[in-house]
Amino acid sequence: MSVAERRFFTEITSLLDKEITVETVDGKKISGILIGVHPETLSICLGEAKSESGAKMHRVFLIGSIISKIYSTEKPFDLKGLAERLEKVFPTMVRLYEDKGFIIVMDRVKVTKDGVIEGSGPAAERVKRIYEQFVSETKGE
């Protein structure tokens, strides 16, 4: 798999569990939560979907060949930016696992887009404060 292919799949999988809109080749639009993607066919599964006409569907499976566009208006969380901010406070002690969606600080504090999920003590409290400041600064962008 080429670097470009890996980046493409990283981008599309970053939309998992997020609200997206899909436009089909015949111009119809369906919005919902992206639940799954089939990598070879780019077929997708949407949860809690809604059509332009307002019809609600618990699950919708769209075959890749009928999808014209997939887009999201929600800006993804900047995990890399947070890692860079943490690196300024904890030099050489920050490891970013962007593909897995988390950062490890000092080999014991785990932080995701949702905040500190593992770790305790002064280091975890400091990471939590940095995370909260980062989120409040980036909300307005």
C-alpha positions in Angstrom: 0.0 0.0 0.0 1.4 3.4 -1.0 1.8 6.4 1.4 -1.1 8.1 -0.5 -3.4 5.1 0.0 -2.5 4.9 3.7 -3.2 8.6 4.1 -6.5 8.3 2.3 -7.7 5.5 4.6 -6.4 7.4 7.6 -8.6 10.3 6.6 -11.7 8.3 5.9 -11.3 6.3 9.1 -10.9 9.5 11.1 -14.6 10.2 10.2 -15.7 7.0 12.0 -18.4 7.8 14.6 -18.8 11.3 13.2 -21.7 12.9 11.4 -21.2 12.9 7.6 -23.2 13.6 4.5 -23.1 11.3 1.5 -24.2 12.4 -2.0 -25.0 9.6 -4.4 -24.3 9.7 -8.2 -28.0 10.5 -8.8 -27.7 13.6 -6.5 -29.5 12.3 -3.4 -28.1 13.2 0.0 -28.1 11.1 3.2 -26.7 12.2 6.5 -25.8 10.0 9.5 -23.0 8.7 11.7 -20.3 6.8 9.8 -20.2 3.3 11.4 -18.1 1.4 9.0 -16.2 1.5 5.7 -15.3 -1.4 3.4 -11.7 -0.6 2.3 -11.8 -2.3 -1.1 -15.2 -1.1 -2.4 -15.5 2.1 -0.3 -19.0 0.9 0.6 -20.2 2.5 3.9 -22.6 2.0 6.7 -24.4 4.9 8.3 -26.3 4.9 11.6 -29.2 7.1 12.6 -29.4 8.3 9.0 -31.7 10.8 7.5 -32.5 11.5 3.9 -33.1 14.9 2.3 -36.9 14.3 2.6 -36.6 13.8 6.3 -37.0 10.0 6.3 -35.1 8.4 9.2 -33.3 5.1 9.0 -31.6 3.2 11.8 -29.0 1.8 9.4 -28.2 2.4 5.8 -25.6 0.6 3.7 -24.4 2.4 0.6 -22.4 0.5 -2.1 -19.2 2.4 -3.0 -20.1 2.6 -6.7 -23.1 4.8 -6.1 -21.3 7.2 -3.8 -20.3 10.5 -5.5 -19.2 12.5 -2.4 -18.6 12.1 1.3 -18.2 15.1 3.4 -18.1 16.3 7.0 -18.6 19.7 8.4 -17.2 18.7 11.7 -13.5 19.6 12.1 -11.6 16.5 13.4 -9.8 16.9 16.7 -6.1 18.0 16.1 -4.4 15.3 18.0 -1.0 16.2 16.4 -1.4 19.8 17.6 -2.1 18.6 21.1 0.9 16.4 21.0 3.1 19.3 19.9 1.7 21.4 22.8 2.4 18.7 25.3 5.9 18.3 23.9 6.7 21.9 24.9 5.9 21.0 28.5 7.1 17.4 28.5 10.1 17.4 26.1 11.0 13.9 24.7 8.3 12.3 26.9 5.3 12.5 24.4 4.5 9.7 22.0 1.7 10.3 19.4 -0.3 7.3 18.1 -2.3 9.3 15.6 -3.6 6.2 13.8 -4.9 4.8 17.1 -6.2 8.1 18.3 -4.2 8.7 21.5 -1.1 10.2 23.0 1.1 8.7 25.8 2.9 11.2 28.1 5.7 10.0 30.3 4.8 6.3 29.6 1.8 6.5 32.0 -0.7 9.2 31.0 -3.0 8.5 28.1 -4.9 11.3 26.4 -7.4 11.1 23.5 -9.8 13.6 21.9 -12.0 13.1 24.9 -9.3 14.0 27.5 -7.1 12.1 29.9 -8.4 8.6 30.1 -5.5 6.9 32.0 -3.1 8.1 34.6 -3.2 10.0 37.8 -1.1 12.3 39.9 0.5 15.6 39.2 1.6 14.7 35.6 -1.9 13.6 34.7 -3.4 16.8 36.2 -0.9 18.9 34.2 -1.8 17.0 31.0 -5.5 17.6 31.8 -5.0 21.3 32.2 -3.0 21.5 28.9 -5.7 19.5 27.1 -8.5 21.8 28.5 -6.7 24.9 27.4 -6.0 23.4 24.0 -9.6 22.5 23.5 -10.9 26.0 24.6 -8.4 27.7 22.2 -9.2 25.5 19.2 -13.1 25.5 19.7 -13.4 28.9 18.0 -11.4 28.0 14.9 
